[in-house]
Amino acid sequence: MDSTKPVRVLRMKDLPYRVGFRPTTIYQLVAQGKFPAPHKLYPGGKASGWLESTIDSWVLKQAGQSKEANL
């Protein structure tokens, strides 16, 4: 992990702009194990989110798989 980049937590409202899916699709993919599951932001709390680095890695992985499928 790059120590110069601050750790950022993304909430569901941020994800459609990052991954191009609506929240319902994201939740379906999470349930199918095809998208990273969110983490609770506070133990016992309701709020959850994703580390920006986790989402960035997932997007890059999907892009790589898409590129390989087109070869």
PDB file of N, H, CA, C and O in Angstrom:
ATOM      1  N   MET A   1       0.835  -1.174   0.000  1.00  0.00           N
ATOM      2  CA  MET A   1       0.000   0.000   0.000  1.00  0.00           C
ATOM      3  C   MET A   1       0.881   1.240   0.000  1.00  0.00           C
ATOM      4  O   MET A   1       1.881   1.300   0.716  1.00  0.00           O
ATOM      5  N   ASP A   2       0.512   2.221  -0.797  1.00  0.00           N
ATOM      6  H   ASP A   2      -0.300   2.173  -1.379  1.00  0.00           H
ATOM      7  CA  ASP A   2       1.260   3.469  -0.897  1.00  0.00           C
ATOM      8  C   ASP A   2       1.001   4.313   0.345  1.00  0.00           C
ATOM      9  O   ASP A   2      -0.129   4.741   0.581  1.00  0.00           O
ATOM     10  N   SER A   3       2.038   4.552   1.138  1.00  0.00           N
ATOM     11  H   SER A   3       2.956   4.204   0.947  1.00  0.00           H
ATOM     12  CA  SER A   3       1.873   5.278   2.396  1.00  0.00           C
ATOM     13  C   SER A   3       1.608   6.766   2.188  1.00  0.00           C
ATOM     14  O   SER A   3       1.207   7.447   3.131  1.00  0.00           O
ATOM     15  N   THR A   4       1.821   7.294   0.974  1.00  0.00           N
ATOM     16  H   THR A   4       2.147   6.741   0.207  1.00  0.00           H
ATOM     17  CA  THR A   4       1.569   8.703   0.734  1.00  0.00           C
ATOM     18  C   THR A   4       0.117   8.971   0.372  1.00  0.00           C
ATOM     19  O   THR A   4      -0.340  10.111   0.457  1.00  0.00           O
ATOM     20  N   LYS A   5      -0.608   7.948  -0.025  1.00  0.00           N
ATOM     21  H   LYS A   5      -0.238   7.022  -0.093  1.00  0.00           H
ATOM     22  CA  LYS A   5      -2.018   8.096  -0.388  1.00  0.00           C
ATOM     23  C   LYS A   5      -2.881   7.824   0.843  1.00  0.00           C
ATOM     24  O   LYS A   5      -2.758   6.766   1.459  1.00  0.00           O
ATOM     25  N   PRO A   6      -3.753   8.766   1.207  1.00  0.00           N
ATOM     26  CA  PRO A   6      -4.578   8.545   2.390  1.00  0.00           C
ATOM     27  C   PRO A   6      -5.585   7.408   2.161  1.00  0.00           C
ATOM     28  O   PRO A   6      -6.047   7.181   1.042  1.00  0.00           O
ATOM     29  N   VAL A   7      -5.907   6.712   3.237  1.00  0.00           N
ATOM     30  H   VAL A   7      -5.532   6.896   4.145  1.00  0.00           H
ATOM     31  CA  VAL A   7      -6.919   5.659   3.161  1.00  0.00           C
ATOM     32  C   VAL A   7      -8.269   6.341   3.066  1.00  0.00           C
ATOM     33  O   VAL A   7      -8.586   7.235   3.851  1.00  0.00           O
ATOM     34  N   ARG A   8      -9.056   5.910   2.096  1.00  0.00           N
ATOM     35  H   ARG A   8      -8.798   5.185   1.458  1.00  0.00           H
ATOM     36  CA  ARG A   8     -10.361   6.525   1.880  1.00  0.00           C
ATOM     37  C   ARG A   8     -11.415   5.443   1.872  1.00  0.00           C
ATOM     38  O   ARG A   8     -11.216   4.374   1.296  1.00  0.00           O
ATOM     39  N   VAL A   9     -12.532   5.720   2.511  1.00  0.00           N
ATOM     40  H   VAL A   9     -12.694   6.588   2.979  1.00  0.00           H
ATOM     41  CA  VAL A   9     -13.659   4.787   2.539  1.00  0.00           C
ATOM     42  C   VAL A   9     -14.722   5.304   1.579  1.00  0.00           C
ATOM     43  O   VAL A   9     -15.115   6.469   1.637  1.00  0.00           O
ATOM     44  N   LEU A  10     -15.178   4.427   0.699  1.00  0.00           N
ATOM     45  H   LEU A  10     -14.858   3.480   0.651  1.00  0.00           H
ATOM     46  CA  LEU A  10     -16.241   4.772  -0.234  1.00  0.00           C
ATOM     47  C   LEU A  10     -17.565   4.241   0.302  1.00  0.00           C
ATOM     48  O   LEU A  10     -17.629   3.129   0.824  1.00  0.00           O
ATOM     49  N   ARG A  11     -18.595   5.021   0.173  1.00  0.00           N
ATOM     50  H   ARG A  11     -18.543   5.925  -0.252  1.00  0.00           H
ATOM     51  CA  ARG A  11     -19.932   4.596   0.556  1.00  0.00           C
ATOM     52  C   ARG A  11     -20.683   4.218  -0.709  1.00  0.00           C
ATOM     53  O   ARG A  11     -20.218   4.490  -1.815  1.00  0.00           O
ATOM     54  N   MET A  12     -21.831   3.598  -0.552  1.00  0.00           N
ATOM     55  H   MET A  12     -22.209   3.377   0.346  1.00  0.00           H
ATOM     56  CA  MET A  12     -22.596   3.147  -1.715  1.00  0.00           C
ATOM     57  C   MET A  12     -22.871   4.289  -2.690  1.00  0.00           C
ATOM     58  O   MET A  12     -22.855   4.079  -3.903  1.00  0.00           O
ATOM     59  N   LYS A  13     -23.122   5.483  -2.182  1.00  0.00           N
ATOM     60  H   LYS A  13     -23.135   5.653  -1.197  1.00  0.00           H
ATOM     61  CA  LYS A  13     -23.403   6.612  -3.082  1.00  0.00           C
ATOM     62  C   LYS A  13     -22.232   6.930  -4.000  1.00  0.00           C
ATOM     63  O   LYS A  13     -22.420   7.536  -5.055  1.00  0.00           O
ATOM     64  N   ASP A  14     -21.013   6.524  -3.609  1.00  0.00           N
ATOM     65  H   ASP A  14     -20.860   6.031  -2.752  1.00  0.00           H
ATOM     66  CA  ASP A  14     -19.819   6.775  -4.413  1.00  0.00           C
ATOM     67  C   ASP A  14     -19.590   5.710  -5.489  1.00  0.00           C
ATOM     68  O   ASP A  14     -18.969   5.980  -6.517  1.00  0.00           O
ATOM     69  N   LEU A  15     -20.092   4.511  -5.244  1.00  0.00           N
ATOM     70  H   LEU A  15     -20.597   4.292  -4.409  1.00  0.00           H
ATOM     71  CA  LEU A  15     -19.742   3.384  -6.109  1.00  0.00           C
ATOM     72  C   LEU A  15     -20.296   3.441  -7.533  1.00  0.00           C
ATOM     73  O   LEU A  15     -19.569   3.089  -8.462  1.00  0.00           O
ATOM     74  N   PRO A  16     -21.544   3.865  -7.756  1.00  0.00           N
ATOM     75  CA  PRO A  16     -22.012   3.892  -9.152  1.00  0.00           C
ATOM     76  C   PRO A  16     -21.103   4.687 -10.085  1.00  0.00           C
ATOM     77  O   PRO A  16     -20.924   4.314 -11.245  1.00  0.00           O
ATOM     78  N   TYR A  17     -20.534   5.774  -9.586  1.00  0.00           N
ATOM     79  H   TYR A  17     -20.679   6.076  -8.644  1.00  0.00           H
ATOM     80  CA  TYR A  17     -19.617   6.587 -10.407  1.00  0.00           C
ATOM     81  C   TYR A  17     -18.283   5.879 -10.633  1.00  0.00           C
ATOM     82  O   TYR A  17     -17.620   6.107 -11.645  1.00  0.00           O
ATOM     83  N   ARG A  18     -17.892   5.024  -9.693  1.00  0.00           N
ATOM     84  H   ARG A  18     -18.431   4.839  -8.871  1.00  0.00           H
ATOM     85  CA  ARG A  18     -16.600   4.340  -9.776  1.00  0.00           C
ATOM     86  C   ARG A  18     -16.660   3.081 -10.627  1.00  0.00           C
ATOM     87  O   ARG A  18     -15.731   2.785 -11.378  1.00  0.00           O
ATOM     88  N   VAL A  19     -17.768   2.334 -10.506  1.00  0.00           N
ATOM     89  H   VAL A  19     -18.523   2.574  -9.896  1.00  0.00           H
ATOM     90  CA  VAL A  19     -17.819   1.021 -11.168  1.00  0.00           C
ATOM     91  C   VAL A  19     -18.844   0.942 -12.291  1.00  0.00           C
ATOM     92  O   VAL A  19     -18.831  -0.015 -13.065  1.00  0.00           O
ATOM     93  N   GLY A  20     -19.733   1.928 -12.397  1.00  0.00           N
ATOM     94  H   GLY A  20     -19.744   2.705 -11.768  1.00  0.00           H
ATOM     95  CA  GLY A  20     -20.698   1.937 -13.487  1.00  0.00           C
ATOM     96  C   GLY A  20     -21.918   1.058 -13.276  1.00  0.00           C
ATOM     97  O   GLY A  20     -22.649   0.787 -14.228  1.00  0.00           O
ATOM     98  N   PHE A  21     -22.154   0.606 -12.055  1.00  0.00           N
ATOM     99  H   PHE A  21     -21.560   0.826 -11.281  1.00  0.00           H
ATOM    100  CA  PHE A  21     -23.331  -0.208 -11.741  1.00  0.00           C
ATOM    101  C   PHE A  21     -24.222   0.530 -10.767  1.00  0.00           C
ATOM    102  O   PHE A  21     -23.752   1.343  -9.971  1.00  0.00           O
ATOM    103  N   ARG A  22     -25.510   0.244 -10.835  1.00  0.00           N
ATOM    104  H   ARG A  22     -25.892  -0.416 -11.482  1.00  0.00           H
ATOM    105  CA  ARG A  22     -26.461   0.785  -9.868  1.00  0.00           C
ATOM    106  C   ARG A  22     -26.324   0.019  -8.559  1.00  0.00           C
ATOM    107  O   ARG A  22     -25.819  -1.104  -8.547  1.00  0.00           O
ATOM    108  N   PRO A  23     -26.770   0.616  -7.458  1.00  0.00           N
ATOM    109  CA  PRO A  23     -26.680  -0.068  -6.164  1.00  0.00           C
ATOM    110  C   PRO A  23     -27.308  -1.462  -6.147  1.00  0.00           C
ATOM    111  O   PRO A  23     -26.755  -2.372  -5.529  1.00  0.00           O
ATOM    112  N   THR A  24     -28.450  -1.647  -6.810  1.00  0.00           N
ATOM    113  H   THR A  24     -28.899  -0.908  -7.312  1.00  0.00           H
ATOM    114  CA  THR A  24     -29.072  -2.974  -6.802  1.00  0.00           C
ATOM    115  C   THR A  24     -28.171  -4.013  -7.452  1.00  0.00           C
ATOM    116  O   THR A  24     -28.089  -5.146  -6.979  1.00  0.00           O
ATOM    117  N   THR A  25     -27.501  -3.641  -8.524  1.00  0.00           N
ATOM    118  H   THR A  25     -27.567  -2.720  -8.909  1.00  0.00           H
ATOM    119  CA  THR A  25     -26.580  -4.560  -9.194  1.00  0.00           C
ATOM    120  C   THR A  25     -25.375  -4.844  -8.309  1.00  0.00           C
ATOM    121  O   THR A  25     -24.909  -5.981  -8.236  1.00  0.00           O
ATOM    122  N   ILE A  26     -24.876  -3.826  -7.646  1.00  0.00           N
ATOM    123  H   ILE A  26     -25.255  -2.902  -7.705  1.00  0.00           H
ATOM    124  CA  ILE A  26     -23.727  -4.018  -6.752  1.00  0.00           C
ATOM    125  C   ILE A  26     -24.090  -4.998  -5.641  1.00  0.00           C
ATOM    126  O   ILE A  26     -23.321  -5.914  -5.349  1.00  0.00           O
ATOM    127  N   TYR A  27     -25.257  -4.814  -5.019  1.00  0.00           N
ATOM    128  H   TYR A  27     -25.882  -4.070  -5.257  1.00  0.00           H
ATOM    129  CA  TYR A  27     -25.677  -5.725  -3.949  1.00  0.00           C
ATOM    130  C   TYR A  27     -25.872  -7.147  -4.466  1.00  0.00           C
ATOM    131  O   TYR A  27     -25.562  -8.105  -3.758  1.00  0.00           O
ATOM    132  N   GLN A  28     -26.383  -7.301  -5.690  1.00  0.00           N
ATOM    133  H   GLN A  28     -26.636  -6.522  -6.266  1.00  0.00           H
ATOM    134  CA  GLN A  28     -26.522  -8.632  -6.285  1.00  0.00           C
ATOM    135  C   GLN A  28     -25.155  -9.273  -6.480  1.00  0.00           C
ATOM    136  O   GLN A  28     -24.976 -10.452  -6.175  1.00  0.00           O
ATOM    137  N   LEU A  29     -24.200  -8.517  -6.980  1.00  0.00           N
ATOM    138  H   LEU A  29     -24.346  -7.559  -7.227  1.00  0.00           H
ATOM    139  CA  LEU A  29     -22.853  -9.037  -7.193  1.00  0.00           C
ATOM    140  C   LEU A  29     -22.182  -9.402  -5.875  1.00  0.00           C
ATOM    141  O   LEU A  29     -21.464 -10.400  -5.805  1.00  0.00           O
ATOM    142  N   VAL A  30     -22.406  -8.605  -4.826  1.00  0.00           N
ATOM    143  H   VAL A  30     -22.989  -7.795  -4.883  1.00  0.00           H
ATOM    144  CA  VAL A  30     -21.868  -8.929  -3.502  1.00  0.00           C
ATOM    145  C   VAL A  30     -22.448 -10.261  -3.039  1.00  0.00           C
ATOM    146  O   VAL A  30     -21.715 -11.121  -2.550  1.00  0.00           O
ATOM    147  N   ALA A  31     -23.764 -10.437  -3.191  1.00  0.00           N
ATOM    148  H   ALA A  31     -24.360  -9.738  -3.588  1.00  0.00           H
ATOM    149  CA  ALA A  31     -24.432 -11.673  -2.768  1.00  0.00           C
ATOM    150  C   ALA A  31     -23.914 -12.885  -3.533  1.00  0.00           C
ATOM    151  O   ALA A  31     -23.887 -13.992  -2.995  1.00  0.00           O
ATOM    152  N   GLN A  32     -23.504 -12.686  -4.780  1.00  0.00           N
ATOM    153  H   GLN A  32     -23.526 -11.787  -5.217  1.00  0.00           H
ATOM    154  CA  GLN A  32     -22.978 -13.768  -5.614  1.00  0.00           C
ATOM    155  C   GLN A  32     -21.481 -13.978  -5.411  1.00  0.00           C
ATOM    156  O   GLN A  32     -20.903 -14.897  -5.992  1.00  0.00           O
ATOM    157  N   GLY A  33     -20.850 -13.145  -4.600  1.00  0.00           N
ATOM    158  H   GLY A  33     -21.320 -12.399  -4.128  1.00  0.00           H
ATOM    159  CA  GLY A  33     -19.411 -13.244  -4.370  1.00  0.00           C
ATOM    160  C   GLY A  33     -18.578 -12.709  -5.519  1.00  0.00           C
ATOM    161  O   GLY A  33     -17.400 -13.045  -5.641  1.00  0.00           O
ATOM    162  N   LYS A  34     -19.181 -11.872  -6.370  1.00  0.00           N
ATOM    163  H   LYS A  34     -20.138 -11.599  -6.271  1.00  0.00           H
ATOM    164  CA  LYS A  34     -18.489 -11.333  -7.538  1.00  0.00           C
ATOM    165  C   LYS A  34     -18.050  -9.889  -7.358  1.00  0.00           C
ATOM    166  O   LYS A  34     -17.483  -9.289  -8.271  1.00  0.00           O
ATOM    167  N   PHE A  35     -18.312  -9.331  -6.183  1.00  0.00           N
ATOM    168  H   PHE A  35     -18.772  -9.818  -5.442  1.00  0.00           H
ATOM    169  CA  PHE A  35     -17.930  -7.963  -5.859  1.00  0.00           C
ATOM    170  C   PHE A  35     -17.533  -7.944  -4.392  1.00  0.00           C
ATOM    171  O   PHE A  35     -18.139  -8.653  -3.588  1.00  0.00           O
ATOM    172  N   PRO A  36     -16.538  -7.158  -4.022  1.00  0.00           N
ATOM    173  CA  PRO A  36     -16.110  -7.135  -2.618  1.00  0.00           C
ATOM    174  C   PRO A  36     -17.254  -6.746  -1.676  1.00  0.00           C
ATOM    175  O   PRO A  36     -18.035  -5.843  -1.975  1.00  0.00           O
ATOM    176  N   ALA A  37     -17.341  -7.421  -0.566  1.00  0.00           N
ATOM    177  H   ALA A  37     -16.707  -8.156  -0.324  1.00  0.00           H
ATOM    178  CA  ALA A  37     -18.355  -7.104   0.435  1.00  0.00           C
ATOM    179  C   ALA A  37     -17.940  -5.856   1.210  1.00  0.00           C
ATOM    180  O   ALA A  37     -16.750  -5.627   1.425  1.00  0.00           O
ATOM    181  N   PRO A  38     -18.902  -5.058   1.626  1.00  0.00           N
ATOM    182  CA  PRO A  38     -18.568  -3.870   2.423  1.00  0.00           C
ATOM    183  C   PRO A  38     -18.151  -4.262   3.833  1.00  0.00           C
ATOM    184  O   PRO A  38     -18.425  -5.368   4.300  1.00  0.00           O
ATOM    185  N   HIS A  39     -17.485  -3.333   4.492  1.00  0.00           N
ATOM    186  H   HIS A  39     -17.262  -2.435   4.112  1.00  0.00           H
ATOM    187  CA  HIS A  39     -17.053  -3.518   5.875  1.00  0.00           C
ATOM    188  C   HIS A  39     -17.849  -2.560   6.756  1.00  0.00           C
ATOM    189  O   HIS A  39     -18.175  -1.447   6.343  1.00  0.00           O
ATOM    190  N   LYS A  40     -18.152  -2.995   7.952  1.00  0.00           N
ATOM    191  H   LYS A  40     -17.888  -3.899   8.288  1.00  0.00           H
ATOM    192  CA  LYS A  40     -18.798  -2.103   8.919  1.00  0.00           C
ATOM    193  C   LYS A  40     -17.812  -1.003   9.300  1.00  0.00           C
ATOM    194  O   LYS A  40     -16.643  -1.276   9.571  1.00  0.00           O
ATOM    195  N   LEU A  41     -18.281   0.219   9.318  1.00  0.00           N
ATOM    196  H   LEU A  41     -19.231   0.441   9.098  1.00  0.00           H
ATOM    197  CA  LEU A  41     -17.413   1.339   9.656  1.00  0.00           C
ATOM    198  C   LEU A  41     -17.229   1.482  11.156  1.00  0.00           C
ATOM    199  O   LEU A  41     -16.268   2.093  11.622  1.00  0.00           O
ATOM    200  N   TYR A  42     -18.162   0.911  11.904  1.00  0.00           N
ATOM    201  H   TYR A  42     -18.943   0.415  11.525  1.00  0.00           H
ATOM    202  CA  TYR A  42     -18.083   0.950  13.360  1.00  0.00           C
ATOM    203  C   TYR A  42     -18.656  -0.357  13.885  1.00  0.00           C
ATOM    204  O   TYR A  42     -19.771  -0.721  13.510  1.00  0.00           O
ATOM    205  N   PRO A  43     -17.938  -1.072  14.735  1.00  0.00           N
ATOM    206  CA  PRO A  43     -18.447  -2.348  15.246  1.00  0.00           C
ATOM    207  C   PRO A  43     -19.851  -2.192  15.852  1.00  0.00           C
ATOM    208  O   PRO A  43     -20.071  -1.355  16.727  1.00  0.00           O
ATOM    209  N   GLY A  44     -20.764  -2.990  15.384  1.00  0.00           N
ATOM    210  H   GLY A  44     -20.585  -3.670  14.673  1.00  0.00           H
ATOM    211  CA  GLY A  44     -22.136  -2.941  15.863  1.00  0.00           C
ATOM    212  C   GLY A  44     -22.972  -1.856  15.210  1.00  0.00           C
ATOM    213  O   GLY A  44     -24.176  -1.780  15.455  1.00  0.00           O
ATOM    214  N   GLY A  45     -22.366  -1.018  14.389  1.00  0.00           N
ATOM    215  H   GLY A  45     -21.388  -1.080  14.190  1.00  0.00           H
ATOM    216  CA  GLY A  45     -23.091   0.058  13.722  1.00  0.00           C
ATOM    217  C   GLY A  45     -23.736  -0.400  12.431  1.00  0.00           C
ATOM    218  O   GLY A  45     -23.492  -1.513  11.966  1.00  0.00           O
ATOM    219  N   LYS A  46     -24.541   0.443  11.864  1.00  0.00           N
ATOM    220  H   LYS A  46     -24.739   1.347  12.241  1.00  0.00           H
ATOM    221  CA  LYS A  46     -25.229   0.130  10.613  1.00  0.00           C
ATOM    222  C   LYS A  46     -24.440   0.571   9.381  1.00  0.00           C
ATOM    223  O   LYS A  46     -24.561  -0.040   8.319  1.00  0.00           O
ATOM    224  N   ALA A  47     -23.643   1.616   9.512  1.00  0.00           N
ATOM    225  H   ALA A  47     -23.545   2.112  10.374  1.00  0.00           H
ATOM    226  CA  ALA A  47     -22.917   2.170   8.371  1.00  0.00           C
ATOM    227  C   ALA A  47     -21.845   1.202   7.874  1.00  0.00           C
ATOM    228  O   ALA A  47     -21.130   0.574   8.656  1.00  0.00           O
ATOM    229  N   SER A  48     -21.759   1.104   6.554  1.00  0.00           N
ATOM    230  H   SER A  48     -22.340   1.613   5.919  1.00  0.00           H
ATOM    231  CA  SER A  48     -20.732   0.254   5.963  1.00  0.00           C
ATOM    232  C   SER A  48     -20.143   0.952   4.752  1.00  0.00           C
ATOM    233  O   SER A  48     -20.719   1.899   4.216  1.00  0.00           O
ATOM    234  N   GLY A  49     -18.986   0.466   4.334  1.00  0.00           N
ATOM    235  H   GLY A  49     -18.518  -0.303   4.769  1.00  0.00           H
ATOM    236  CA  GLY A  49     -18.314   1.061   3.187  1.00  0.00           C
ATOM    237  C   GLY A  49     -17.208   0.153   2.684  1.00  0.00           C
ATOM    238  O   GLY A  49     -16.966  -0.920   3.237  1.00  0.00           O
ATOM    239  N   TRP A  50     -16.547   0.590   1.640  1.00  0.00           N
ATOM    240  H   TRP A  50     -16.743   1.462   1.191  1.00  0.00           H
ATOM    241  CA  TRP A  50     -15.482  -0.157   0.992  1.00  0.00           C
ATOM    242  C   TRP A  50     -14.226   0.692   0.990  1.00  0.00           C
ATOM    243  O   TRP A  50     -14.303   1.908   0.814  1.00  0.00           O
ATOM    244  N   LEU A  51     -13.080   0.078   1.183  1.00  0.00           N
ATOM    245  H   LEU A  51     -13.017  -0.910   1.326  1.00  0.00           H
ATOM    246  CA  LEU A  51     -11.827   0.802   1.019  1.00  0.00           C
ATOM    247  C   LEU A  51     -11.658   1.138  -0.463  1.00  0.00           C
ATOM    248  O   LEU A  51     -11.888   0.296  -1.331  1.00  0.00           O
ATOM    249  N   GLU A  52     -11.263   2.346  -0.733  1.00  0.00           N
ATOM    250  H   GLU A  52     -11.076   3.030  -0.028  1.00  0.00           H
ATOM    251  CA  GLU A  52     -11.068   2.785  -2.109  1.00  0.00           C
ATOM    252  C   GLU A  52     -10.071   1.877  -2.826  1.00  0.00           C
ATOM    253  O   GLU A  52     -10.249   1.572  -4.006  1.00  0.00           O
ATOM    254  N   SER A  53      -9.030   1.448  -2.126  1.00  0.00           N
ATOM    255  H   SER A  53      -8.885   1.696  -1.168  1.00  0.00           H
ATOM    256  CA  SER A  53      -8.021   0.582  -2.743  1.00  0.00           C
ATOM    257  C   SER A  53      -8.620  -0.767  -3.146  1.00  0.00           C
ATOM    258  O   SER A  53      -8.215  -1.342  -4.157  1.00  0.00           O
ATOM    259  N   THR A  54      -9.568  -1.273  -2.376  1.00  0.00           N
ATOM    260  H   THR A  54      -9.897  -0.806  -1.555  1.00  0.00           H
ATOM    261  CA  THR A  54     -10.224  -2.537  -2.711  1.00  0.00           C
ATOM    262  C   THR A  54     -11.032  -2.388  -3.992  1.00  0.00           C
ATOM    263  O   THR A  54     -10.999  -3.264  -4.857  1.00  0.00           O
ATOM    264  N   ILE A  55     -11.751  -1.293  -4.113  1.00  0.00           N
ATOM    265  H   ILE A  55     -11.778  -0.582  -3.410  1.00  0.00           H
ATOM    266  CA  ILE A  55     -12.562  -1.058  -5.308  1.00  0.00           C
ATOM    267  C   ILE A  55     -11.669  -0.817  -6.522  1.00  0.00           C
ATOM    268  O   ILE A  55     -11.948  -1.320  -7.610  1.00  0.00           O
ATOM    269  N   ASP A  56     -10.594  -0.047  -6.335  1.00  0.00           N
ATOM    270  H   ASP A  56     -10.368   0.361  -5.450  1.00  0.00           H
ATOM    271  CA  ASP A  56      -9.656   0.181  -7.438  1.00  0.00           C
ATOM    272  C   ASP A  56      -9.066  -1.141  -7.935  1.00  0.00           C
ATOM    273  O   ASP A  56      -8.945  -1.351  -9.142  1.00  0.00           O
ATOM    274  N   SER A  57      -8.703  -2.022  -7.018  1.00  0.00           N
ATOM    275  H   SER A  57      -8.802  -1.851  -6.038  1.00  0.00           H
ATOM    276  CA  SER A  57      -8.153  -3.331  -7.396  1.00  0.00           C
ATOM    277  C   SER A  57      -9.187  -4.163  -8.136  1.00  0.00           C
ATOM    278  O   SER A  57      -8.857  -4.834  -9.114  1.00  0.00           O
ATOM    279  N   TRP A  58     -10.430  -4.127  -7.682  1.00  0.00           N
ATOM    280  H   TRP A  58     -10.698  -3.582  -6.887  1.00  0.00           H
ATOM    281  CA  TRP A  58     -11.502  -4.895  -8.322  1.00  0.00           C
ATOM    282  C   TRP A  58     -11.719  -4.393  -9.755  1.00  0.00           C
ATOM    283  O   TRP A  58     -11.860  -5.198 -10.675  1.00  0.00           O
ATOM    284  N   VAL A  59     -11.747  -3.075  -9.950  1.00  0.00           N
ATOM    285  H   VAL A  59     -11.633  -2.421  -9.202  1.00  0.00           H
ATOM    286  CA  VAL A  59     -11.942  -2.502 -11.280  1.00  0.00           C
ATOM    287  C   VAL A  59     -10.804  -2.917 -12.210  1.00  0.00           C
ATOM    288  O   VAL A  59     -11.049  -3.303 -13.353  1.00  0.00           O
ATOM    289  N   LEU A  60      -9.564  -2.842 -11.730  1.00  0.00           N
ATOM    290  H   LEU A  60      -9.365  -2.529 -10.801  1.00  0.00           H
ATOM    291  CA  LEU A  60      -8.417  -3.238 -12.555  1.00  0.00           C
ATOM    292  C   LEU A  60      -8.462  -4.721 -12.904  1.00  0.00           C
ATOM    293  O   LEU A  60      -8.123  -5.106 -14.023  1.00  0.00           O
ATOM    294  N   LYS A  61      -8.876  -5.547 -11.959  1.00  0.00           N
ATOM    295  H   LYS A  61      -9.151  -5.233 -11.050  1.00  0.00           H
ATOM    296  CA  LYS A  61      -9.002  -6.984 -12.213  1.00  0.00           C
ATOM    297  C   LYS A  61     -10.050  -7.245 -13.291  1.00  0.00           C
ATOM    298  O   LYS A  61      -9.830  -8.059 -14.188  1.00  0.00           O
ATOM    299  N   GLN A  62     -11.186  -6.559 -13.205  1.00  0.00           N
ATOM    300  H   GLN A  62     -11.365  -5.898 -12.476  1.00  0.00           H
ATOM    301  CA  GLN A  62     -12.242  -6.738 -14.201  1.00  0.00           C
ATOM    302  C   GLN A  62     -11.763  -6.300 -15.579  1.00  0.00           C
ATOM    303  O   GLN A  62     -12.064  -6.949 -16.581  1.00  0.00           O
ATOM    304  N   ALA A  63     -11.025  -5.208 -15.628  1.00  0.00           N
ATOM    305  H   ALA A  63     -10.781  -4.681 -14.814  1.00  0.00           H
ATOM    306  CA  ALA A  63     -10.498  -4.723 -16.905  1.00  0.00           C
ATOM    307  C   ALA A  63      -9.528  -5.736 -17.500  1.00  0.00           C
ATOM    308  O   ALA A  63      -9.539  -5.976 -18.707  1.00  0.00           O
ATOM    309  N   GLY A  64      -8.691  -6.330 -16.654  1.00  0.00           N
ATOM    310  H   GLY A  64      -8.682  -6.135 -15.673  1.00  0.00           H
ATOM    311  CA  GLY A  64      -7.744  -7.343 -17.132  1.00  0.00           C
ATOM    312  C   GLY A  64      -8.452  -8.584 -17.649  1.00  0.00           C
ATOM    313  O   GLY A  64      -8.055  -9.144 -18.671  1.00  0.00           O
ATOM    314  N   GLN A  65      -9.493  -9.017 -16.957  1.00  0.00           N
ATOM    315  H   GLN A  65      -9.816  -8.562 -16.127  1.00  0.00           H
ATOM    316  CA  GLN A  65     -10.245 -10.190 -17.398  1.00  0.00           C
ATOM    317  C   GLN A  65     -10.976  -9.906 -18.698  1.00  0.00           C
ATOM    318  O   GLN A  65     -11.080 -10.780 -19.558  1.00  0.00           O
ATOM    319  N   SER A  66     -11.485  -8.682 -18.849  1.00  0.00           N
ATOM    320  H   SER A  66     -11.400  -7.971 -18.150  1.00  0.00           H
ATOM    321  CA  SER A  66     -12.178  -8.310 -20.067  1.00  0.00           C
ATOM    322  C   SER A  66     -11.204  -8.296 -21.243  1.00  0.00           C
ATOM    323  O   SER A  66     -11.536  -8.739 -22.343  1.00  0.00           O
ATOM    324  N   LYS A  67      -9.999  -7.784 -20.998  1.00  0.00           N
ATOM    325  H   LYS A  67      -9.729  -7.424 -20.105  1.00  0.00           H
ATOM    326  CA  LYS A  67      -8.988  -7.728 -22.054  1.00  0.00           C
ATOM    327  C   LYS A  67      -8.583  -9.141 -22.478  1.00  0.00           C
ATOM    328  O   LYS A  67      -8.438  -9.410 -23.671  1.00  0.00           O
ATOM    329  N   GLU A  68      -8.400 -10.048 -21.509  1.00  0.00           N
ATOM    330  H   GLU A  68      -8.517  -9.829 -20.540  1.00  0.00           H
ATOM    331  CA  GLU A  68      -8.026 -11.429 -21.810  1.00  0.00           C
ATOM    332  C   GLU A  68      -9.131 -12.138 -22.591  1.00  0.00           C
ATOM    333  O   GLU A  68      -8.840 -12.944 -23.476  1.00  0.00           O
ATOM    334  N   ALA A  69     -10.379 -11.852 -22.278  1.00  0.00           N
ATOM    335  H   ALA A  69     -10.615 -11.197 -21.560  1.00  0.00           H
ATOM    336  CA  ALA A  69     -11.505 -12.497 -22.963  1.00  0.00           C
ATOM    337  C   ALA A  69     -11.589 -12.068 -24.428  1.00  0.00           C
ATOM    338  O   ALA A  69     -12.113 -12.802 -25.265  1.00  0.00           O
ATOM    339  N   ASN A  70     -11.074 -10.884 -24.730  1.00  0.00           N
ATOM    340  H   ASN A  70     -10.648 -10.288 -24.049  1.00  0.00           H
ATOM    341  CA  ASN A  70     -11.127 -10.379 -26.091  1.00  0.00           C
ATOM    342  C   ASN A  70      -9.943 -10.813 -26.945  1.00  0.00           C
ATOM    343  O   ASN A  70      -9.889 -10.493 -28.133  1.00  0.00           O
ATOM    344  N   LEU A  71      -9.003 -11.530 -26.363  1.00  0.00           N
ATOM    345  H   LEU A  71      -9.047 -11.790 -25.398  1.00  0.00           H
ATOM    346  CA  LEU A  71      -7.825 -11.972 -27.136  1.00  0.00           C
ATOM    347  C   LEU A  71      -8.147 -13.171 -27.972  1.00  0.00           C
ATOM    348  O   LEU A  71      -7.280 -13.678 -28.684  1.00  0.00           O
TER     349      LEU A  71
END
